[in-house]
C-alpha cells in the first residue's frame, strides 16, 4: 500500500525522464520519486473533487496503481503531469458515480415511494441511513444491492450460509425502510412485508 506521509527529496530529473526509466526498466526509485512529486498536488485535487479525505486517498492510490499497470501506454514525448492527472480525474469521476449510484440504491431500498419524501443528496442522507445499520446487515446490503452479488455469493464472501445472508438482507431492508420513514416523519407501515419492496431481488 502506498504511504501518504513519507516524502522523498526530488533528484532534479524531469518527471518524463523518470517515467521513461520506470517504463523501460521498472526502476523502483524512479517511481518512488514520481510519487513523492505528485502526492501532495494529487491529494489536493482529489479532495477538491470528492470532498472526502478518505476517498481522496483511495483515489490517489488507485491512480498510482494505474500508472504501474498501464505504464506501457505512456508516451515519453507527452507531458507526464497531463497524463497522470487525466488518470486521477477519471478515477475521481468513477468514485463520484459509484457514490451517487450507492445513494440512489439505498434510497430506493428504504422506501417504496421516495418521490413523496424529501430526496436524499448523494453521499449524505441515504448513505447515512445505511451506515446506521448493524454491521452484518449493512455489509450484506452493500454486497447484494450495490455490488449486485447473489445471496449465495454474499454468503460465501461473508462466511455465512445463503439462508443467513437472506435473513440479514430482510432485516436490513426493514430497518432501512423504518429509519427512512422515521427520519422524514412518515409513519412506518408495519403491515408491509419485505417482499413488497422495489428491490425484492435483494432477498430472493
N, C-alpha and C positions, 0 to 999 in steps of 0.2 A: 504494500500500500504506500502511496506517495505521502511524504510528510509535508504539512502545510506550515511548518515552523522553521525548519532548518534552511538556512540560506548559504549560498556559496559565492565567493568573490569571482566576478567575471574575469576572463583572461584576455579580453580585448578583441578577440576574433569575432567577425561578423556572424550573426545567427545563421545566415545562409551557409557559411563555411562549416559551422558546427553541425548543422543538419545534414549537409552533404557527407561529412565524415561519419556521422551516425548511420546514415543511409547506406553507405558503402561498406563500412567495417563493423558496424554495431558498437562503436566506441561508447561505453557507458559514461565516461567522463564528459564527453561532448553532450550527451543527452541530459546529464545532470546539470550542466551549465545552462542549457536551454530552459530547463525547468526553473532554475534559480532566477533567470532573467524575466521569464514570463509569469511567474507565480503571482506576484503582487498585482500587476495590472489585470491579469485574467480573473482573479478573485473579485476585484473591484467591479469589473464588467458583469460578471455572473451575479453578484449581489444586487447590482442595479437592475438587472433584467428580472431576476427571480424574487427579489425582496425577501430572501430567506438565506441566512448564512450557511446553514447545514446543507441545503440543496445546492447552494453555490459551490461549496467544497466538493460535493459529489460530481457536479457538472464539470468542474475544472479537472478533477481526477480522470473523469471519463474522456475529456478532450485530450489529455496527455496520453491516455491509453490508446486512443485512436491514432495519434501521431505514431506511436510504436507499431500498431497493427498495419497502418497504411503508409508507412514511410516510403515505400517504393513509388507511391503516387506523387510524391513531392517532386516538383520540377526545380532544379537548382537555380535556374535563372529567375525564378519567381520570388518576390519578397517573402521571407518566412513569416513575418508578422501577419501579413494579409492572409496567407494560407491557414495559419494556426487560429487566428481569431474568427475566421469563417467557420472553422470546425467548432470552436467554442460556442458561437452564436447558434449554430444548428443544434448542438447538444442542449442549450438552454431552451430553445423553442420546443424541442421534443419534450423536455421536462414540463414546460407550461401546458402543453397539450395533454400530457398524462394527468397532471393535477386537475385540469378542467374536466377531463373525462371521468376521473375518480369522483369528483364532487357531484357531477351530474348523476352518476350511477347511484351514489349514496342517497342523494335526494329522492330519486325515483323509488329506491327501495324503502324509504322511510314513510312514504305516503302515496296513496292511490291518486290523490288529487293535488299535486304540487302547484297547479295553476291557481288554486284558491287560497294558497298560503303565501306568505312573504317569501320570495325566492332567496335562496342562499347564494352568496358570492362564492365563486370557485376558490377552494383552498381555505375558506373561513368557516361559515356555519355548518355546511354539510360535512366537511371533514372533522369538525369539532364533535359533531354527533357521533361519528364513527369512532373517534378517539376515546369517547367516554364509555364505550362498551368494555366488558371484561375482555382481557387479552385473548383468551381462547376463542370467543365468539368473533371478536374483531379480526383475528388472523384468518379464520375460516371465511368470513365475508370478503375480505380482501382477495384471497386466493380464488374464491368461487365467482364473485361478481366482477371484480376489477381485472384479475388475471385470467378469468374465463376458464378455469380448470374444472374438470368434472369432479363430482363428490368423491369418486374413487381416487382421483389424483390428489385431491385436497387431503384425504385421509393418509395417503402414502407420504405426502410431504410433511405432515404433522405427526406421523407415527401413531395414528389412531385408525379405528375401523371406518368404513364408509358410512355405516349407520350412525356412529358417534359424530362424524362430520355433519351428517344431515340434521341431527338433533341440535347441534351447536348453531348451524345456519338458521334453523327455525327459531331458536331462542333469540339469536342476534337480530333477526329481521323484526321480531315482535318488539324487542327493546328499542330498536331504531325507530320504528313507527310510533311507539308510545312517547319516546323522547321528543320526536318531531312535533307531535300534537301538543305535548305539554309546553314546549318552548313557544309555540305560536298561539297558545290559549285556545286550542281547538280540543273539544272533548274526545278522548280516545274511544274508538268504537270497540268496546270489549268483546262484542259478539262476533267481530270479523275474524275469520280464520286466516291463518298464514297463507293458505293456498290461494286466497283472493288477491294477494299482492301482485303487482305487474311483473315482477321478476320471479315468478313462481318457479322458474327453472333453477333458481339458486338452491332450492331444497329438494329437487326431484332428480 
